Amino acid sequence: MKKIMIIAVTAALLASCSGNENQYDASGTFEAVEVIIAAEASGTIQALNLEEGQVLQAGQAIGSIDSIQLYLRKKQLLAQIAAVLSKRPNVSSQLAALREQLKQAEREQQRITNLLKADAATQKQLDDANTQIAVIKKQIEAQQSSLNITAASLNEETLPLTVQVEQLNDQLKKCTLINPVNGTVLTKYAETNEMAVNGKPLYKIADLSVMILRAYITGDQFAQVKINQPVKALVDAAEGKYTEYTGTIEWISDKAEFTPKTIQTKEERANLVYATKIKVKNDGRLKIGMYGEVKFFDK
């Protein structure tokens, strides 16, 4: 009988100790903002220099996609533009003859003017010379207007081709694979020499320097927590102890949902709970999917 009482007391003490070790308000799992990077061009992957677990920087070149067909199409368009522009008239050379006629007419006008002063020419001769100058000037003006219209028309004809060249330049730029965000490669979906298609995922990356602990609270706790509230995040460590992190609540759901089967709150499981997101700075030990416990309130 005495032996049975000792066992019962020991069990009670163990239960009490266990209860003290589990003083947390909610629990959940760690996650990160994952970004799937997809190809923006189609072609054979010539290089993809990354591996799972590799840390990449934003703006880092990581590979390339074959761009020879795009380059050849650009070359063809540039040749078409050159061919169209070669038809533009040389305004200066085509007006040279008329301008020379104008100079000659002006010299003749000056000569007749001098003769008229000496009574060696008639007024009609001077009038004819003036008319000749006016006619040539009109011809030059009309010819120049016609040539300018032709040149402008040819320039406009090249505009659609120029836009196509700009589009190809953009596509050629996208053939160089540039990592857009800082983070760690989680999954690699493609390999060198595989065919890339516009929109095909190449790899998944996430910034693991800051983790998100998604925890669930009950309706009773909902009114006691708020955005930007500092909290304590606890992660299992060796010998039954916890590693403590400082976190900040960055989001609280305003819609109740059924408790996920894998999540336990401090109280007995309730039918409805509210999701929260707690931002925690990662020292390198926090991993995606790892369980964590949260203390919203000081005990």
C-alpha positions in Angstrom: 0.0 0.0 0.0 2.8 2.3 0.9 4.6 1.5 -2.3 1.5 2.4 -4.3 1.2 5.8 -2.6 4.9 6.6 -3.4 4.2 5.8 -7.0 1.1 7.9 -7.1 2.9 10.9 -5.5 5.8 10.6 -7.9 3.3 10.5 -10.9 1.6 13.7 -9.6 4.9 15.5 -9.2 5.9 14.5 -12.8 2.6 15.7 -14.1 3.1 19.0 -12.2 6.5 19.4 -13.6 5.2 18.6 -17.1 2.5 21.2 -16.7 5.1 23.8 -15.7 7.1 23.1 -18.8 4.2 23.6 -21.2 3.3 27.1 -20.1 2.6 28.5 -23.6 -0.4 30.2 -25.2 -0.4 28.7 -28.7 1.7 26.7 -31.0 2.3 26.4 -34.7 4.8 25.8 -37.4 7.4 28.0 -39.0 7.1 29.1 -42.6 8.8 31.5 -45.0 7.7 33.6 -47.9 8.5 31.3 -50.9 8.9 32.7 -54.4 8.8 30.5 -57.5 11.0 31.9 -60.2 9.9 31.0 -63.7 11.5 31.4 -67.1 10.5 34.5 -69.1 11.8 33.2 -72.4 11.6 29.9 -74.4 14.6 27.9 -75.5 17.3 25.5 -74.3 18.7 26.2 -70.9 22.4 26.8 -71.6 23.4 27.3 -68.0 21.7 27.2 -64.6 24.3 27.8 -61.9 22.5 27.1 -58.7 21.9 24.3 -56.2 19.4 23.6 -53.5 20.5 25.3 -50.3 22.6 27.9 -52.1 22.2 31.5 -50.9 21.6 33.9 -53.8 21.7 37.7 -53.9 19.2 39.9 -55.8 20.5 40.8 -59.2 22.9 37.8 -59.3 23.3 36.2 -62.8 22.6 32.5 -62.5 22.4 31.2 -66.1 21.1 31.8 -69.6 18.6 30.5 -72.2 19.6 30.0 -75.9 18.8 33.3 -77.7 20.2 32.6 -81.3 16.8 32.7 -82.9 15.9 36.0 -81.3 19.2 37.5 -82.3 18.7 36.4 -86.0 15.2 37.9 -86.0 16.6 41.2 -84.6 19.3 41.1 -87.3 16.6 40.7 -90.0 14.5 43.6 -88.7 17.6 45.9 -88.6 18.3 45.0 -92.2 14.7 45.8 -93.2 14.9 49.1 -91.4 18.1 49.9 -93.3 16.5 49.0 -96.6 13.6 51.3 -96.0 15.7 54.2 -94.9 18.0 53.8 -97.9 15.0 55.0 -100.0 15.0 58.4 -98.2 15.7 61.2 -100.7 18.8 63.3 -100.4 17.1 66.7 -100.1 20.3 68.7 -100.5 21.5 67.0 -103.7 18.1 66.9 -105.3 17.6 70.7 -104.8 21.1 71.6 -105.9 20.2 72.1 -109.6 17.3 74.4 -108.7 19.4 76.4 -106.3 22.1 76.8 -109.0 19.3 78.1 -111.4 18.3 80.5 -108.7 21.8 81.9 -108.3 22.0 82.3 -112.1 18.7 84.1 -112.2 19.7 86.4 -109.4 22.9 87.3 -111.3 20.9 88.0 -114.4 18.5 90.2 -112.4 21.5 92.2 -111.0 23.0 92.6 -114.5 19.7 93.9 -115.9 19.2 96.2 -113.0 22.6 97.7 -113.7 21.8 98.0 -117.4 18.5 99.7 -116.6 20.3 102.3 -114.6 22.4 103.0 -117.7 19.3 103.0 -119.9 20.7 99.9 -121.7 17.8 97.7 -120.7 14.0 97.9 -120.4 11.7 97.6 -117.4 10.1 94.6 -119.0 13.5 92.8 -119.0 13.8 93.4 -115.3 10.3 92.3 -114.6 10.9 89.1 -116.5 14.1 88.5 -114.5 12.1 89.0 -111.2 9.4 86.6 -112.4 12.0 84.0 -113.2 13.5 84.2 -109.7 10.0 83.9 -108.1 9.2 80.8 -110.2 12.4 79.1 -109.3 11.9 79.8 -105.6 8.4 78.3 -105.8 9.8 75.2 -107.5 12.4 74.9 -104.7 9.8 75.2 -102.0 7.5 72.6 -103.7 10.3 70.2 -104.3 11.6 70.5 -100.7 8.1 69.9 -99.3 7.6 66.8 -101.5 11.0 65.4 -100.5 10.3 66.1 -96.8 7.0 64.3 -97.0 8.6 61.3 -98.6 11.3 61.2 -96.0 8.8 61.5 -93.2 6.7 58.7 -94.7 9.7 56.4 -94.9 10.6 57.2 -91.3 7.1 56.3 -90.1 7.3 53.1 -92.1 10.2 52.0 -89.9 8.4 52.7 -86.6 6.6 49.3 -86.4 10.0 47.6 -87.2 11.7 49.6 -84.5 9.1 48.6 -81.9 9.7 44.9 -82.9 13.4 45.4 -82.3 12.7 46.9 -78.9 10.5 43.8 -78.1 13.3 41.5 -79.2 15.8 43.4 -77.0 13.5 42.9 -74.1 13.2 39.1 -74.9 17.0 38.9 -75.3 17.5 40.5 -71.9 15.2 37.9 -70.4 17.4 35.1 -71.8 19.9 36.0 -69.2 18.6 34.5 -65.9 18.9 37.0 -63.1 17.8 36.1 -59.6 15.3 38.8 -58.4 15.4 38.4 -54.6 17.7 37.6 -51.7 17.2 34.1 -50.3 18.1 30.5 -50.2 17.2 28.0 -53.0 14.7 25.6 -51.6 13.9 23.5 -54.7 15.4 23.3 -58.2 13.0 22.4 -60.9 15.1 22.5 -64.1 18.6 21.5 -65.3 21.0 22.6 -68.0 20.1 21.4 -71.5 16.4 21.1 -70.6 13.9 23.1 -72.6 12.6 26.2 -71.0 9.1 27.6 -71.8 7.9 31.0 -70.9 6.3 30.6 -67.4 8.0 27.3 -66.6 9.2 27.2 -63.0 13.0 27.0 -62.6 13.5 27.1 -58.9 11.9 28.1 -55.6 13.6 30.6 -53.3 12.8 32.0 -49.8 14.5 34.6 -47.6 15.2 32.5 -44.4 16.7 35.4 -42.4 13.2 36.1 -41.1 10.7 33.3 -40.4 7.0 33.4 -39.9 5.5 31.4 -37.1 1.9 30.7 -38.0 0.1 30.0 -34.7 -3.6 29.7 -33.8 -5.4 31.4 -30.9 -8.8 30.8 -29.3 -11.6 33.2 -29.2 -10.8 34.1 -25.6 -7.3 35.1 -26.6 -8.3 37.0 -29.7 -9.3 40.2 -27.8 -6.0 40.2 -25.9 -3.5 40.2 -28.7 -2.8 43.0 -31.3 -0.7 43.8 -34.3 3.0 44.7 -33.6 2.8 43.2 -30.1 6.1 41.6 -29.0 5.9 37.9 -28.0 8.2 35.1 -27.1 8.7 32.2 -29.5 9.9 28.9 -28.0 11.6 26.1 -29.9 12.5 22.7 -28.6 16.2 22.4 -27.6 18.3 19.6 -26.1 17.5 18.0 -22.7 13.8 19.0 -22.8 14.7 22.8 -22.8 13.6 25.6 -25.0 15.4 28.1 -27.2 13.7 31.5 -26.8 13.3 34.0 -29.6 11.7 37.4 -29.7 8.9 37.8 -32.2 6.4 40.4 -33.4 2.8 39.8 -34.4 2.4 41.1 -37.9 -1.0 39.7 -38.8 -4.1 38.4 -37.0 -6.9 36.9 -39.0 -10.3 38.5 -38.6 -12.0 35.3 -39.7 -12.5 32.3 -37.5 -11.6 28.8 -38.9 -11.6 25.2 -37.7 -8.5 24.3 -35.8 -5.9 22.5 -38.0 -5.5 18.9 -36.8 -1.7 19.3 -36.4 -2.0 22.4 -34.1 -2.7 22.4 -30.4 -3.5 25.5 -28.3 -3.0 25.9 -24.6 -6.6 25.1 -23.8 -8.5 22.1 -25.1 -9.1 22.1 -28.8 -11.8 24.4 -29.8 -14.0 24.2 -32.8 -12.9 27.7 -34.1 -9.6 29.5 -33.8 -7.9 32.6 -35.4 -4.7 32.4 -37.3 -1.8 34.7 -36.4 1.6 35.4 -38.1 4.6 36.1 -35.9 7.8 37.4 -37.5 10.9 35.9 -35.9 14.5 36.8 -36.8 16.3 33.6 -37.7 19.7 32.8 -36.3 20.1 29.9 -38.7 18.5 27.3 -36.5 14.9 27.8 -37.5 13.7 25.7 -40.4 10.5 25.6 -42.5 8.0 23.2 -40.9 9.6 23.3 -37.5 7.2 23.4 -34.6 7.2 26.4 -32.2 5.3 27.6 -29.2 4.2 31.1 -28.4 3.9 33.1 -25.2 1.6 36.0 -25.8 1.4 37.0 -22.2 3.8 37.1 -19.3 3.1 34.4 -16.7 
